[in-house]
Amino acid sequence: MKKKLLVFLLAIVLLAGFFLVLINKNQAQQSIHYHTGFLIYIDGILQDFSAQKYIEISAYQIEKAHLHDNVGDVVHVHQPGAT
């Protein structure tokens, strides 16, 4: 009985540690958030990138920079090393 309790408690401690590592890793990644202006002119005409097809809707994008919230003239950066 004591052995089962010890194994159970050890499993809980290991799972808690695993989740703490995941949470800290996720928070570290989310701490980066830059904005920059994004204006593209073709033949003197400002291009509109606010259409849904240009907007990132996934919370787990792989791009270093993206557009979201239907704002087509501001680039959001959430990953280190984006230039």
Number of C-alpha atoms within 10 A of each C-alpha: 5 7 8 9 10 11 11 12 12 12 12 12 11 12 12 12 12 11 11 12 12 12 11 11 11 11 11 11 12 11 11 12 12 13 14 11 10 14 13 13 9 7 7 7 8 10 14 13 18 16 11 14 9 15 16 16 14 8 6 7 11 9 11 14 18 18 21 18 11 16 16 20 18 19 17 18 19 18 17 11 7 10 6
